[in-house]
């Protein structure tokens, strides 16, 4: 069983990180014109909706928001007997837009690779930028986030998890430690890419 080892971001720290990411997105893209947010299900989509609301409050522009299920694009899909399926909802054309791909925790980079493959099935954006709440390192692929809320050094024996009040009863980013002999994988708990 996974035990909470430490809380690395509380609700206020997460709020501050999202405010900073929002401003960085707007600064890098010179406003909110021609951008859209696509969150990776199941936590990235919630963060994408939050960022879109913040952009609207700052710029007065309602940017398009979508959610992306990458279940069948994962390179480990064959090892899961019945992957948990969610819905992809991208109710706008991504052609020519700058897509801000949003996820909660960046880890090996494999989830992001799968998300890039899935996005290309919807068209060809002018650019794709990556925003993550937490970057924990340990990359296996050459993936780098453009916007990072916090870098959280962790070991491979730990799991970094983003918890959100409406879903989990509290909002935080926590490092979880496995019991001796217990294996930690990125897929079962969700939230690590």
C-alpha positions in Angstrom: 0.0 0.0 0.0 1.3 3.5 -0.9 1.9 5.8 2.0 2.2 9.6 1.8 5.8 10.4 2.4 5.5 14.2 2.0 3.3 17.0 0.6 5.3 19.0 -1.9 2.6 21.4 -2.9 -0.4 22.4 -0.9 -3.5 24.1 -2.4 -2.0 27.6 -2.2 1.2 26.6 -3.7 -0.7 24.9 -6.6 -2.7 28.0 -7.1 0.5 30.1 -7.3 2.1 27.7 -9.7 -1.0 27.8 -12.0 -1.1 31.6 -11.9 2.6 31.7 -13.0 2.0 29.1 -15.7 -0.9 31.1 -17.0 1.1 34.3 -17.2 4.0 32.4 -18.9 1.7 30.9 -21.5 0.3 34.4 -22.3 3.7 36.0 -22.4 5.3 33.3 -24.6 2.3 33.4 -27.1 1.8 37.2 -26.9 -1.7 36.8 -25.6 -4.4 34.2 -26.1 -5.1 34.4 -29.8 -4.8 31.2 -31.8 -4.1 29.0 -28.7 -6.1 26.1 -27.4 -5.6 23.9 -24.3 -5.8 20.1 -24.5 -5.6 18.2 -21.2 -4.6 14.6 -20.9 -7.3 12.6 -19.1 -7.7 12.2 -16.1 -6.0 15.1 -14.3 -4.5 17.1 -17.1 -8.0 17.9 -18.4 -9.0 19.3 -15.1 -5.8 21.5 -15.1 -6.5 22.6 -18.7 -10.0 23.8 -17.7 -8.5 25.7 -14.7 -5.9 27.3 -16.9 -8.5 28.3 -19.5 -10.6 30.0 -16.8 -7.5 31.9 -15.6 -6.7 33.0 -19.1 -10.3 34.3 -19.5 -10.0 36.3 -16.3 -6.7 37.9 -17.4 -7.3 38.3 -21.2 -11.1 38.3 -21.5 -10.7 35.6 -24.1 -12.4 32.2 -23.9 -9.8 29.8 -25.3 -10.9 26.4 -26.6 -10.4 23.5 -24.2 -10.3 19.8 -25.0 -9.6 16.5 -23.3 -7.5 13.7 -24.7 -7.6 10.0 -23.8 -4.4 8.3 -24.8 -5.3 4.8 -23.6 -4.8 3.1 -27.0 -1.8 5.2 -27.9 0.3 4.0 -25.0 3.3 1.8 -25.8 2.3 -0.5 -22.9 -1.3 -0.9 -23.9 -0.7 -4.6 -24.7 0.3 -5.2 -21.1 -3.0 -4.0 -19.7 -5.8 -6.5 -20.1 -8.5 -3.9 -20.1 -7.2 -0.3 -20.2 -9.4 2.3 -18.5 -11.2 4.1 -21.2 -12.2 7.8 -21.1 -13.6 10.1 -23.7 -11.5 12.4 -26.0 -13.3 15.6 -26.5 -11.7 18.2 -28.8 -14.7 20.2 -30.1 -12.5 22.5 -32.3 -10.1 22.3 -35.2 -6.5 22.1 -34.1 -5.3 23.1 -37.5 -2.9 26.1 -37.4 -3.4 26.6 -33.6 -0.8 26.6 -30.9 -1.9 23.7 -28.7 -0.9 23.8 -25.0 -0.9 20.2 -24.0 -1.5 20.0 -20.3 -0.7 17.2 -17.8 -0.3 16.9 -14.1 3.0 15.0 -13.6 5.8 14.6 -16.1 7.9 11.5 -15.5 9.3 9.2 -18.2 7.7 11.1 -21.1 5.9 8.1 -22.5 2.4 9.6 -21.8 3.4 12.8 -23.6 4.7 10.8 -26.6 1.4 8.9 -26.7 -0.5 12.2 -26.5 1.5 13.7 -29.4 0.6 10.7 -31.5 -3.1 11.0 -30.5 -3.2 14.7 -31.2 -1.8 14.2 -34.7 -4.9 12.2 -35.5 -6.9 15.4 -35.1 -4.9 17.5 -37.5 -1.7 19.6 -37.7 -1.3 22.4 -35.2 1.2 25.2 -35.9 3.0 24.3 -32.6 2.5 22.1 -29.5 3.7 23.4 -26.1 3.7 21.3 -22.9 2.5 22.6 -19.5 2.8 20.4 -16.4 2.2 21.0 -12.8 5.1 18.8 -11.7 8.2 17.6 -13.4 9.8 14.8 -11.5 12.6 13.9 -13.9 13.6 10.3 -14.8 12.9 10.9 -18.5 13.1 7.9 -20.9 12.3 10.0 -24.0 13.6 13.4 -25.1 10.5 15.3 -23.8 10.8 18.6 -22.1 8.0 20.8 -20.6 7.7 24.4 -21.7 5.8 25.4 -18.5 6.5 23.7 -15.2 4.8 24.5 -11.9 7.5 22.8 -9.8 10.4 20.5 -10.3 10.1 17.7 -7.7 13.2 15.5 -7.4 12.1 11.9 -6.5 13.3 8.4 -6.7 12.0 5.7 -9.0 10.6 4.0 -5.9 8.3 6.9 -5.2 5.1 8.0 -6.9 4.2 11.7 -7.3 0.5 12.2 -7.3 -1.7 15.3 -7.9 -4.9 15.2 -5.8 -7.8 17.5 -6.4 -10.6 18.5 -4.0 -13.6 17.5 -6.1 -12.2 14.1 -6.8 -10.0 13.3 -3.9 -11.3 15.4 -1.0 -8.1 17.6 -0.9 -5.9 19.5 -3.2 -2.2 18.8 -3.0 0.8 17.2 -4.7 2.2 14.3 -2.7 5.1 12.0 -2.8 3.9 8.4 -2.0 6.3 5.6 -1.0 5.6 2.0 -1.7 5.8 -0.7 1.0 8.9 -2.9 0.8 8.6 -5.2 -2.2 5.7 -3.3 -3.7 6.1 -2.2 -7.3 5.2 1.3 -8.4 4.0 1.8 -12.0 2.9 5.0 -13.7 -0.3 3.7 -15.1 -2.3 2.3 -12.2 -2.6 5.4 -10.1 -2.6 7.8 -13.0 -1.0 11.1 -13.0 2.5 10.3 -14.1 3.7 10.7 -17.7 
